[in-house]
Amino acid sequence: MTKLKEILTAKEVAEYLNIHPLTVHKYAREGKIPAFKLGMDWRFHRKFIERWIKEKSVYNANNGKERRKSALGETIS
């Protein structure tokens, strides 16, 4: 059985989301995706990324009309 990594690099998140690594860096800088810096590098907690994906799916399904909480527990309009 393969154990999934809890902390991901930008490259791993890019592969997971099927987007370019520079897009992941841009989203992290802009606060659009849950991330933290470790030295000069961005890191991502798998649990928060998976929650962020679910939120985006629900938000898009509701056409963005419903208030929701972010992956970090903050209320977003």
DSSP file (Angstrom, degrees, kcal/mol; ACC not computed):
  #  RESIDUE AA STRUCTURE BP1 BP2  ACC     N-H-->O    O-->H-N    N-H-->O    O-->H-N    TCO  KAPPA ALPHA  PHI   PSI    X-CA   Y-CA   Z-CA
    1    1 A M              0   0    0      0, 0.0     2,-0.5     0, 0.0     0, 0.0   0.000 360.0 360.0 360.0 131.4    0.0    0.0    0.0
    2    2 A T        -     0   0    0      1,-0.0     2,-0.5     0, 0.0     0, 0.0  -0.746 360.0-141.7 -90.6 128.5    1.4    3.4   -1.0
    3    3 A K        -     0   0    0     -2,-0.5     2,-0.2     1,-0.0    -1,-0.0  -0.774  19.3-127.6 -89.8 129.8    1.1    6.2    1.6
    4    4 A L        -     0   0    0     -2,-0.5     2,-0.2     1,-0.1    -1,-0.0  -0.508  25.1-110.0 -76.2 142.7    0.3    9.6    0.2
    5    5 A K        -     0   0    0     -2,-0.2    -1,-0.1     1,-0.1    41,-0.1  -0.481  18.3-153.0 -69.9 141.0    2.5   12.5    1.0
    6    6 A E  S    S+     0   0    0      1,-0.2    40,-3.2    -2,-0.2     2,-0.5   0.848  82.4  48.2 -83.1 -37.0    0.9   15.0    3.4
    7    7 A I  E    S-A   45   0A   0     38,-0.2     2,-0.3    39,-0.1    38,-0.2  -0.919  76.2-164.6-110.1 129.1    3.0   18.0    2.2
    8    8 A L  E     -A   44   0A   0     36,-3.6    36,-2.2    -2,-0.5     2,-0.1  -0.791  14.1-129.7-114.2 153.2    3.3   18.6   -1.6
    9    9 A T  E  >  -A   43   0A   0     -2,-0.3     4,-2.3    34,-0.2     5,-0.2  -0.450  35.6-103.6 -87.6 169.9    5.6   20.7   -3.7
   10   10 A A  H  > S+     0   0    0     32,-0.6     4,-2.5     1,-0.2     5,-0.2   0.883 123.5  53.5 -61.8 -38.4    4.3   23.1   -6.4
   11   11 A K  H  > S+     0   0    0      2,-0.2     4,-2.2     1,-0.2    -1,-0.2   0.910 109.1  48.0 -63.5 -42.1    5.4   20.6   -9.1
   12   12 A E  H  > S+     0   0    0      2,-0.2     4,-2.3     1,-0.2    -2,-0.2   0.889 112.4  48.6 -66.7 -39.3    3.4   17.8   -7.3
   13   13 A V  H  X S+     0   0    0     -4,-2.3     4,-2.7     2,-0.2     5,-0.2   0.904 109.7  53.2 -66.0 -40.6    0.3   20.1   -7.0
   14   14 A A  H  X>S+     0   0    0     -4,-2.5     5,-2.1     1,-0.2     4,-1.1   0.915 111.3  45.5 -60.1 -43.7    0.6   21.1  -10.7
   15   15 A E  H  <5S+     0   0    0     -4,-2.2    -1,-0.2     3,-0.2    -2,-0.2   0.906 112.9  50.9 -65.5 -41.3    0.7   17.4  -11.7
   16   16 A Y  H  <5S+     0   0    0     -4,-2.3    -2,-0.2     1,-0.2    -1,-0.2   0.891 119.4  35.6 -62.7 -41.3   -2.3   16.7   -9.4
   17   17 A L  H  <5S-     0   0    0     -4,-2.7    -1,-0.2     2,-0.1    -2,-0.2   0.517 106.9-125.5 -91.4  -6.9   -4.3   19.5  -10.8
   18   18 A N  T  <5 +     0   0    0     -4,-1.1     2,-0.3     1,-0.2    -3,-0.2   0.922  69.7 119.3  59.9  47.0   -3.0   19.0  -14.4
   19   19 A I  S   <S-     0   0    0     -5,-2.1    -1,-0.2    -6,-0.2    -2,-0.1  -0.847  72.8 -81.4-131.2 169.8   -1.9   22.7  -14.7
   20   20 A H    >>  -     0   0    0     -2,-0.3     4,-1.5     1,-0.1     3,-0.9  -0.469  35.0-124.9 -73.3 142.0    1.5   24.3  -15.2
   21   21 A P  H 3> S+     0   0    0      0, 0.0     4,-2.2     0, 0.0     5,-0.2   0.830 111.2  59.0 -56.4 -33.4    3.8   24.7  -12.1
   22   22 A L  H 3> S+     0   0    0      1,-0.2     4,-2.3     2,-0.2     5,-0.1   0.839 102.2  53.9 -66.0 -30.9    4.0   28.5  -12.8
   23   23 A T  H <> S+     0   0    0     -3,-0.9     4,-2.7     2,-0.2    -1,-0.2   0.893 106.9  51.3 -67.3 -39.6    0.2   28.7  -12.5
   24   24 A V  H  X S+     0   0    0     -4,-1.5     4,-2.3     2,-0.2    -2,-0.2   0.929 110.6  48.4 -61.7 -45.3    0.4   27.0   -9.1
   25   25 A H  H  X S+     0   0    0     -4,-2.2     4,-2.6     2,-0.2    -2,-0.2   0.913 111.7  49.9 -60.9 -43.2    3.1   29.5   -8.0
   26   26 A K  H  X S+     0   0    0     -4,-2.3     4,-2.3     1,-0.2     6,-0.2   0.939 111.0  48.3 -61.7 -48.0    0.9   32.4   -9.2
   27   27 A Y  H  <>S+     0   0    0     -4,-2.7     5,-2.6     1,-0.2     6,-1.0   0.886 112.1  50.2 -60.6 -39.2   -2.2   31.1   -7.4
   28   28 A A  H ><5S+     0   0    0     -4,-2.3     3,-1.0     3,-0.2    -2,-0.2   0.937 110.9  48.4 -65.0 -46.8   -0.1   30.7   -4.2
   29   29 A R  H 3<5S+     0   0    0     -4,-2.6    -2,-0.2     1,-0.3    -1,-0.2   0.880 114.3  46.7 -59.3 -39.3    1.3   34.2   -4.4
   30   30 A E  T 3<5S-     0   0    0     -4,-2.3    -1,-0.3    -5,-0.2    -2,-0.2   0.481 113.1-118.0 -84.3  -2.9   -2.2   35.6   -5.0
   31   31 A G  T < 5S+     0   0    0     -3,-1.0    -3,-0.2    -4,-0.5    -4,-0.1   0.704  78.1 126.1  74.9  19.5   -3.7   33.6   -2.2
   32   32 A K  S   <S+     0   0    0     -5,-2.6    -4,-0.2    -6,-0.2    -5,-0.1   0.647  71.9  38.0 -83.6 -15.5   -6.0   31.8   -4.5
   33   33 A I  S    S-     0   0    0     -6,-1.0     2,-0.3    -9,-0.1    -2,-0.2  -0.994  97.7-101.2-135.4 139.7   -4.8   28.4   -3.3
   34   34 A P        +     0   0    0      0, 0.0     2,-0.3     0, 0.0    11,-0.2  -0.447  63.9 139.1 -65.9 123.0   -4.0   27.3    0.2
   35   35 A A        -     0   0    0     -2,-0.3     2,-0.3    -7,-0.2     9,-0.2  -0.968  35.7-153.2-156.1 164.6   -0.2   27.3    0.5
   36   36 A F  E     -B   43   0A   0      7,-2.4     7,-3.1    -2,-0.3     2,-0.4  -0.982  23.4-116.0-143.6 156.1    2.7   28.2    2.8
   37   37 A K  E     -B   42   0A   0     -2,-0.3     2,-0.5     5,-0.2     5,-0.2  -0.756  17.1-170.3 -96.1 138.1    6.4   29.2    2.2
   38   38 A L  E >  S-B   41   0A   0      3,-3.4     3,-1.7    -2,-0.4     2,-0.5  -0.901  73.4 -51.2-123.1  97.6    9.2   27.1    3.4
   39   39 A G  T 3  S-     0   0    0     -2,-0.5    -2,-0.0     1,-0.3     0, 0.0  -0.638 122.6 -22.8  69.6-120.9   12.3   29.2    2.8
   40   40 A M  T 3  S+     0   0    0     -2,-0.5     2,-0.3    -3,-0.1    -1,-0.3   0.464 123.9  87.5 -97.8  -4.4   12.0   30.3   -0.9
   41   41 A D  E <  S- B   0  38A   0     -3,-1.7    -3,-3.4   -32,-0.0     2,-0.3  -0.735  72.5-127.3-104.9 145.6    9.7   27.4   -1.9
   42   42 A W  E     - B   0  37A   0     -2,-0.3   -32,-0.6    -5,-0.2     2,-0.3  -0.675  25.7-169.6 -84.6 141.2    5.9   27.0   -1.8
   43   43 A R  E     -AB   9  36A   0     -7,-3.1    -7,-2.4    -2,-0.3     2,-0.4  -0.937   5.3-155.3-129.9 155.6    4.5   24.0    0.0
   44   44 A F  E     -A    8   0A   0    -36,-2.2   -36,-3.6    -2,-0.3     2,-0.6  -0.996  15.3-132.1-137.4 131.4    0.9   22.7    0.0
   45   45 A H  E >>  -A    7   0A   0     -2,-0.4     4,-2.1   -38,-0.2     3,-0.6  -0.750  17.7-141.2 -85.1 122.6   -0.9   20.5    2.5
   46   46 A R  H 3> S+     0   0    0    -40,-3.2     4,-2.7    -2,-0.6     5,-0.2   0.866 100.0  55.8 -51.9 -42.8   -2.7   17.8    0.7
   47   47 A K  H 3> S+     0   0    0    -41,-0.3     4,-2.0     1,-0.2    -1,-0.2   0.894 109.8  45.4 -59.5 -42.1   -5.8   18.0    3.0
   48   48 A F  H <> S+     0   0    0     -3,-0.6     4,-2.4     2,-0.2    -1,-0.2   0.854 112.0  51.7 -71.9 -34.8   -6.2   21.7    2.2
   49   49 A I  H  X S+     0   0    0     -4,-2.1     4,-2.3     2,-0.2    -2,-0.2   0.930 111.1  47.5 -66.1 -44.7   -5.8   21.2   -1.5
   50   50 A E  H  X S+     0   0    0     -4,-2.7     4,-1.9     2,-0.2    -2,-0.2   0.894 113.7  47.7 -64.0 -39.3   -8.4   18.5   -1.6
   51   51 A R  H  X S+     0   0    0     -4,-2.0     4,-2.5    -5,-0.2    -1,-0.2   0.898 109.9  53.3 -66.2 -40.5  -10.8   20.7    0.5
   52   52 A W  H  X S+     0   0    0     -4,-2.4     4,-2.4     2,-0.2    -2,-0.2   0.896 108.0  50.7 -60.7 -42.1  -10.1   23.6   -1.9
   53   53 A I  H  X S+     0   0    0     -4,-2.3     4,-2.2     2,-0.2    -1,-0.2   0.920 110.5  48.9 -62.6 -44.5  -11.0   21.4   -4.9
   54   54 A K  H  X S+     0   0    0     -4,-1.9     4,-2.5     1,-0.2     5,-0.2   0.911 111.0  50.5 -62.3 -42.3  -14.3   20.4   -3.2
   55   55 A E  H  X S+     0   0    0     -4,-2.5     4,-3.3     1,-0.2     5,-0.2   0.916 109.7  49.9 -61.6 -43.2  -15.1   24.0   -2.4
   56   56 A K  H  X S+     0   0    0     -4,-2.4     4,-2.5     1,-0.2    -1,-0.2   0.895 111.1  50.0 -62.6 -39.4  -14.4   25.1   -6.0
   57   57 A S  H  X S+     0   0    0     -4,-2.2     4,-2.0     2,-0.2    -2,-0.2   0.927 115.4  41.8 -64.6 -46.0  -16.7   22.3   -7.2
   58   58 A V  H  X S+     0   0    0     -4,-2.5     4,-1.8     2,-0.2     6,-0.2   0.923 115.3  50.6 -67.2 -45.0  -19.5   23.2   -4.9
   59   59 A Y  H  <>S+     0   0    0     -4,-3.3     5,-2.9     1,-0.2     6,-0.3   0.916 113.5  44.8 -60.0 -45.4  -19.1   27.0   -5.5
   60   60 A N  H ><5S+     0   0    0     -4,-2.5     3,-1.2    -5,-0.2    -1,-0.2   0.861 110.1  54.8 -68.6 -35.6  -19.1   26.5   -9.3
   61   61 A A  H 3<5S+     0   0    0     -4,-2.0    -1,-0.2     1,-0.3    -2,-0.2   0.822 111.0  46.0 -66.2 -30.5  -22.1   24.1   -9.1
   62   62 A N  T ><5S-     0   0    0     -4,-1.8     3,-1.6    -5,-0.1    -1,-0.3   0.258 115.1-117.2 -93.7  10.9  -24.0   26.9   -7.2
   63   63 A N  T < 5 -     0   0    0     -3,-1.2    -3,-0.2     1,-0.3    -2,-0.1   0.750  61.5 -72.0  57.4  26.4  -22.9   29.5   -9.7
   64   64 A G  T 3 <S+     0   0    0     -5,-2.9    -1,-0.3    -6,-0.2    -4,-0.1   0.660 107.0 119.0  71.9  16.3  -21.1   31.3   -6.9
   65   65 A K    <   +     0   0    0     -3,-1.6     2,-0.4    -6,-0.3    -2,-0.1   0.581  53.9  79.4 -92.0  -9.8  -24.2   32.5   -5.2
   66   66 A E  S    S-     0   0    0     -7,-0.2     2,-0.2    -4,-0.1    -4,-0.1  -0.793  80.5-120.8-103.2 139.2  -23.8   30.8   -1.9
   67   67 A R        +     0   0    0     -2,-0.4     2,-0.3     8,-0.0    10,-0.2  -0.519  41.1 176.4 -71.7 144.8  -21.5   32.0    1.0
   68   68 A R  E     -C   76   0B   0      8,-1.8     8,-3.3    -2,-0.2     2,-0.4  -0.918  29.7-110.4-144.1 168.0  -18.9   29.4    1.8
   69   69 A K  E     -C   75   0B   0     -2,-0.3     6,-0.3     6,-0.2     5,-0.0  -0.821  33.5-121.6-102.4 144.4  -15.9   28.8    4.0
   70   70 A S    >   -     0   0    0      4,-3.9     3,-2.1    -2,-0.4    -1,-0.1  -0.208  35.1 -95.6 -75.0 172.8  -12.4   28.6    2.7
   71   71 A A  T 3  S+     0   0    0      1,-0.3    -1,-0.1     2,-0.1   -20,-0.1   0.718 128.6  52.6 -61.5 -21.2  -10.1   25.6    3.1
   72   72 A L  T 3  S-     0   0    0      2,-0.1    -1,-0.3   -24,-0.0   -24,-0.0   0.318 125.1-101.3 -99.2   7.2   -8.6   27.5    6.1
   73   73 A G  S <  S+     0   0    0     -3,-2.1     2,-0.3     1,-0.3    -2,-0.1   0.530  76.7 136.8  90.0   7.2  -12.0   28.1    7.7
   74   74 A E        -     0   0    0      1,-0.0    -4,-3.9    -5,-0.0     2,-0.3  -0.690  57.5-116.0 -89.2 140.4  -12.4   31.8    6.7
   75   75 A T  E     -C   69   0B   0     -2,-0.3     2,-0.4    -6,-0.3    -6,-0.2  -0.583  31.7-164.8 -76.4 133.8  -15.8   32.9    5.4
   76   76 A I  E      C   68   0B   0     -8,-3.3    -8,-1.8    -2,-0.3    -1,-0.0  -0.962 360.0 360.0-122.0 136.7  -15.8   34.0    1.7
   77   77 A S              0   0    0     -2,-0.4    -1,-0.1   -10,-0.2    -8,-0.1   0.444 360.0 360.0 -83.1 360.0  -18.5   36.0    0.0
